[in-house]
Amino acid sequence: MEPSGVSDEKRPTVDLIKDKNGTDQILLQNPKGASVKISLHGGQVLSWKTDKGDELLFTSAKANSKPPHPVRGGIPICFPQFGTRGSLEQHGFARNKMWLVEENPPALPSFDSTNKAYIDLIAYNNHSCFSFEFHLRVSLALDGNLTLISRVRNINSKPFSFSIAYHTYFSISDISEVRVEGLETLDYLDNLFEKERFTEQGDALTFESEVDRVYLNSRDVVAVFDHEKKRTFLIKKEGLPDVVVWNPWDKKAKALTDLGDEEYKHMLCVDGAAIEKPINLKSGEEWTGKLNLSLVLST
């Protein structure tokens, strides 16, 4: 249904495209020219651009974009676990599954009365231990804000427990020139010290070496300040109590085959997540989590 008062020239657009490997992707564009690209492989957001064409998400030049490999960059969805646990692959299998557009055939374009372009994706799993439906809505607002809303429903007769993280790779000028605010006084688990628990002492988090932490019970808004590019990312979240902060620094970057040796300088992962206390769903129960990303420019 066409929003009232919206002409053809000012409508959002939602297009089905393919990448070089033939994988289906969805391209959302708002009337001002901002865009978001989502791959059906992993339900992964690969690109988020401003109306001036500036890319806000980092993707490695060495990323392997051919399934079943997850792409190093964008916003992979780590589900039903973050990290390594039991027999599951690292960060779970959602980022390696092929997702489907909810409506078949897809009702494209999809936009609402607020001029927001969106797409609804779904992933199923019928494994005896992990039987669920994962509904994902990715939307791009008129102001350029990117929102991901997840609804996970347990379709098994048994209880289902999971962790989740939107592993967001922000594109930054230089890792030494950014700071993260909103984490002060919080406890965190440090993955570089076997998940030992510490308390954040600084007013802002800055970077001089590798960081791999899970901040617990964080505020609903966290900010990433990039002084050189004069812009700030605001990360707003609901149903996601934790925040992951990760940068591999030089040694770890050289050990990752799908990341350039110097690329760590231009990326920072800050994730809305639910990790310390897994989400527990009884049969038929549903959980909802929401992540909203926005950009504030400074002079």
C-alpha positions as CSV (number, residue, x, y, z in Angstrom):
1,M,0.0,0.0,0.0
2,E,1.4,3.4,-1.0
3,P,1.9,5.8,1.9
4,S,-0.4,8.9,1.5
5,G,1.2,11.9,-0.1
6,V,4.3,9.9,-1.4
7,S,5.0,10.4,-5.1
8,D,6.8,7.8,-7.2
9,E,10.0,9.9,-7.1
10,K,10.1,10.0,-3.3
11,R,9.2,6.4,-2.5
12,P,11.7,4.1,-0.8
13,T,12.8,1.2,-3.0
14,V,13.4,-2.4,-2.1
15,D,15.1,-4.5,-4.8
16,L,16.1,-8.1,-5.2
17,I,19.7,-8.3,-6.6
18,K,22.5,-10.8,-6.8
19,D,26.2,-10.6,-5.9
20,K,29.0,-11.9,-8.0
21,N,28.5,-15.5,-6.7
22,G,24.8,-15.5,-7.6
23,T,23.7,-15.1,-3.9
24,D,20.4,-13.2,-3.5
25,Q,20.6,-9.8,-1.8
26,I,18.1,-7.2,-0.9
27,L,18.9,-3.5,-1.5
28,L,16.9,-1.0,0.5
29,Q,17.1,2.7,-0.5
30,N,15.3,5.7,1.1
31,P,14.1,8.7,-0.8
32,K,17.2,10.7,0.2
33,G,19.6,8.2,-1.3
34,A,20.8,6.3,1.8
35,S,21.0,2.5,1.3
36,V,21.3,-0.8,3.1
37,K,22.3,-4.1,1.5
38,I,21.4,-7.5,3.1
39,S,22.5,-10.9,1.9
40,L,20.1,-13.8,2.2
41,H,23.2,-15.8,3.1
42,G,23.2,-15.4,6.9
43,G,20.6,-12.7,6.8
44,Q,23.7,-10.4,7.0
45,V,23.7,-6.7,6.5
46,L,26.7,-6.0,4.3
47,S,26.4,-2.3,3.6
48,W,24.9,0.8,5.2
49,K,25.5,4.0,3.3
50,T,24.5,7.6,4.0
51,D,22.6,9.7,1.4
52,K,26.1,11.0,0.3
53,G,27.3,7.5,-0.4
54,D,29.6,7.2,2.6
55,E,29.9,3.5,3.8
56,L,29.4,3.2,7.5
57,L,30.1,-0.5,7.9
58,F,33.6,-2.1,7.5
59,T,34.1,-5.1,5.2
60,S,37.5,-6.6,4.7
61,A,39.0,-6.5,1.2
62,K,40.0,-10.1,1.8
63,A,36.6,-11.2,2.9
64,N,35.3,-14.5,1.4
65,S,31.8,-13.8,0.1
66,K,31.1,-17.2,-1.3
67,P,28.8,-19.4,0.8
68,P,29.2,-21.2,3.2
69,H,31.8,-18.8,4.5
70,P,30.5,-15.8,6.6
71,V,31.6,-12.4,5.3
72,R,34.2,-10.6,7.5
73,G,32.4,-7.4,8.0
74,G,28.9,-5.8,8.0
75,I,26.6,-7.2,10.7
76,P,26.8,-11.0,11.0
77,I,24.2,-12.5,13.4
78,C,25.8,-14.7,16.0
79,F,23.1,-17.2,17.0
80,P,22.3,-19.5,18.8
81,Q,25.6,-18.9,20.5
82,F,28.4,-16.3,20.7
83,G,31.9,-17.7,20.8
84,T,32.4,-21.5,21.1
85,R,30.4,-23.9,23.0
86,G,29.9,-27.7,22.7
87,S,29.7,-29.1,19.2
88,L,28.3,-26.0,17.5
89,E,30.6,-24.0,15.2
90,Q,31.9,-20.7,16.5
91,H,29.2,-18.0,16.8
92,G,26.6,-20.5,15.8
93,F,25.1,-21.4,12.5
94,A,22.6,-18.5,11.7
95,R,25.3,-16.5,9.8
96,N,25.9,-19.6,7.5
97,K,22.3,-20.4,6.8
98,M,20.4,-19.3,3.7
99,W,17.5,-17.1,4.8
100,L,14.2,-16.6,3.0
101,V,12.1,-13.6,2.3
102,E,9.0,-14.1,4.5
103,E,6.5,-13.6,1.7
104,N,6.7,-15.8,-1.4
105,P,6.7,-14.3,-3.9
106,P,8.3,-11.3,-2.2
107,A,6.0,-8.3,-1.8
108,L,8.5,-5.8,-3.2
109,P,8.8,-3.0,-2.7
110,S,8.0,-2.9,1.0
111,F,7.6,0.4,2.8
112,D,5.3,1.8,5.4
113,S,3.5,5.1,6.1
114,T,6.6,6.7,7.6
115,N,8.6,6.2,4.4
116,K,10.6,3.4,5.9
117,A,11.9,0.7,3.6
118,Y,12.1,-2.8,5.1
119,I,12.4,-6.5,4.4
120,D,11.2,-9.4,6.4
121,L,13.4,-12.5,6.4
122,I,13.0,-15.9,8.1
123,A,15.3,-18.8,9.0
124,Y,14.0,-22.2,10.1
125,N,15.8,-24.9,12.0
126,N,14.4,-28.3,13.0
127,H,17.4,-29.8,14.7
128,S,16.4,-31.8,17.8
129,C,18.3,-29.4,20.1
130,F,17.6,-26.2,18.3
131,S,14.1,-26.1,16.7
132,F,13.1,-22.5,16.1
133,E,11.8,-19.8,13.7
134,F,13.9,-16.7,13.5
135,H,12.1,-13.7,12.0
136,L,14.3,-10.7,11.1
137,R,13.1,-7.3,9.9
138,V,15.8,-5.0,8.5
139,S,14.6,-1.4,7.9
140,L,16.0,1.9,6.7
141,A,14.3,5.0,7.9
142,L,13.9,8.3,6.1
143,D,16.6,9.8,8.5
144,G,19.0,7.0,7.5
145,N,18.7,5.0,10.7
146,L,19.2,1.3,10.4
147,T,17.0,-1.0,12.6
148,L,17.2,-4.8,13.0
149,I,14.3,-6.5,14.9
150,S,14.6,-10.2,15.7
151,R,11.8,-12.5,16.8
152,V,12.9,-16.0,17.9
153,R,10.2,-18.5,18.5
154,N,10.7,-22.0,20.0
155,I,8.8,-24.5,17.8
156,N,10.1,-27.5,19.7
157,S,8.3,-29.3,22.5
158,K,11.5,-28.9,24.6
159,P,12.9,-25.7,26.2
160,F,15.4,-23.8,24.0
161,S,18.3,-21.7,25.3
162,F,20.4,-19.3,23.1
163,S,22.8,-16.4,23.1
164,I,22.8,-13.8,20.3
165,A,25.0,-10.9,19.1
166,Y,24.7,-8.4,16.2
167,H,28.4,-8.5,15.5
168,T,28.5,-4.9,14.0
169,Y,31.7,-3.9,12.2
170,F,31.8,-0.1,12.2
171,S,34.0,1.7,9.6
172,I,36.3,4.1,11.4
173,S,39.1,6.5,10.5
174,D,41.7,5.0,12.9
175,I,41.3,2.7,15.9
176,S,43.7,4.9,17.9
177,E,41.4,8.0,17.3
178,V,38.0,6.6,18.5
179,R,36.4,6.2,21.9
180,V,33.4,4.4,23.2
181,E,31.1,5.9,25.8
182,G,28.3,4.4,27.8
183,L,30.3,1.5,29.3
184,E,31.8,3.3,32.3
185,T,31.5,1.5,35.7
186,L,30.2,-1.7,34.1
187,D,31.5,-5.2,34.8
188,Y,32.9,-7.0,31.8
189,L,34.2,-10.5,30.9
190,D,37.6,-10.3,29.3
191,N,38.1,-13.0,26.7
192,L,41.9,-12.2,26.7
193,F,42.0,-13.4,30.3
194,E,39.8,-16.5,30.1
195,K,36.6,-14.5,30.7
196,E,37.8,-13.2,34.0
197,R,35.4,-10.5,35.4
198,F,36.7,-6.9,35.7
199,T,35.1,-3.5,36.2
200,E,35.5,-0.6,33.7
201,Q,37.4,2.2,35.4
202,G,37.7,4.7,32.6
203,D,35.2,7.4,31.6
204,A,35.5,6.2,28.0
205,L,37.1,3.2,26.3
206,T,40.0,4.0,24.0
207,F,42.3,1.6,22.2
208,E,46.0,0.9,22.3
209,S,46.0,-2.9,22.0
210,E,43.7,-5.9,21.3
211,V,40.3,-5.7,23.0
212,D,37.9,-8.6,23.3
213,R,35.3,-7.9,26.0
214,V,31.6,-8.5,26.9
215,Y,30.2,-5.6,29.0
216,L,27.3,-6.8,31.2
217,N,23.9,-5.2,31.8
218,S,24.8,-2.1,29.9
219,R,22.8,1.0,29.3
220,D,20.3,1.1,26.3
221,V,22.5,3.5,24.4
222,V,26.2,3.3,23.6
223,A,28.2,5.8,21.5
224,V,31.2,5.4,19.3
225,F,33.0,8.7,18.7
226,D,35.2,9.0,15.6
227,H,37.1,12.3,16.0
228,E,38.9,12.3,12.6
229,K,35.7,11.6,10.6
230,K,33.7,14.0,12.9
231,R,30.9,11.5,13.3
232,T,29.4,9.5,16.1
233,F,27.5,6.1,15.9
234,L,24.7,5.7,18.4
235,I,23.8,2.1,19.3
236,K,20.4,1.8,20.8
237,K,19.1,-1.6,21.9
238,E,16.2,-3.4,23.5
239,G,16.2,-6.9,24.9
240,L,20.0,-7.0,24.5
241,P,21.6,-6.4,27.9
242,D,25.2,-6.9,26.9
243,V,27.7,-5.2,24.6
244,V,30.7,-6.8,22.9
245,V,33.7,-4.7,22.0
246,W,36.3,-6.2,19.8
247,N,39.3,-5.2,17.8
248,P,42.0,-7.8,16.9
249,W,45.0,-5.4,16.7
250,D,48.0,-6.3,14.7
251,K,49.1,-9.8,15.7
252,K,45.6,-11.3,15.6
253,A,44.8,-9.5,12.3
254,K,47.8,-11.2,10.7
255,A,46.5,-14.5,11.9
256,L,43.1,-14.1,10.3
257,T,43.2,-15.1,6.7
258,D,40.1,-13.0,5.7
259,L,41.4,-9.8,7.3
260,G,44.2,-7.6,5.9
261,D,47.2,-7.1,8.1
262,E,46.5,-3.3,8.5
263,E,42.7,-3.4,8.3
264,Y,42.3,-3.6,12.1
265,K,43.0,0.1,12.2
266,H,39.8,0.9,10.3
267,M,37.3,-1.4,12.0
268,L,35.7,-1.6,15.5
269,C,33.0,-4.1,16.5
270,V,30.5,-2.9,19.1
271,D,27.6,-5.4,19.4
272,G,24.2,-5.4,21.0
273,A,24.1,-8.8,22.5
274,A,22.6,-11.2,25.1
275,I,25.5,-13.5,26.2
276,E,26.1,-13.8,29.9
277,K,22.5,-14.9,30.7
278,P,21.2,-16.9,27.8
279,I,17.6,-16.4,26.7
280,N,15.4,-19.4,27.7
281,L,12.3,-20.1,25.8
282,K,9.7,-22.7,26.7
283,S,7.8,-24.5,23.9
284,G,5.9,-21.9,21.9
285,E,7.5,-18.9,23.6
286,E,9.0,-16.0,21.6
287,W,11.7,-13.5,22.3
288,T,12.2,-10.1,20.7
289,G,15.4,-8.0,20.4
290,K,15.9,-4.7,18.7
291,L,19.0,-2.9,17.5
292,N,18.9,0.7,16.1
293,L,22.0,2.3,14.6
294,S,22.1,6.0,13.8
295,L,24.8,8.5,12.8
296,V,25.4,12.0,14.3
297,L,27.7,14.3,12.4
298,S,29.7,17.0,14.2
299,T,31.4,20.1,12.8
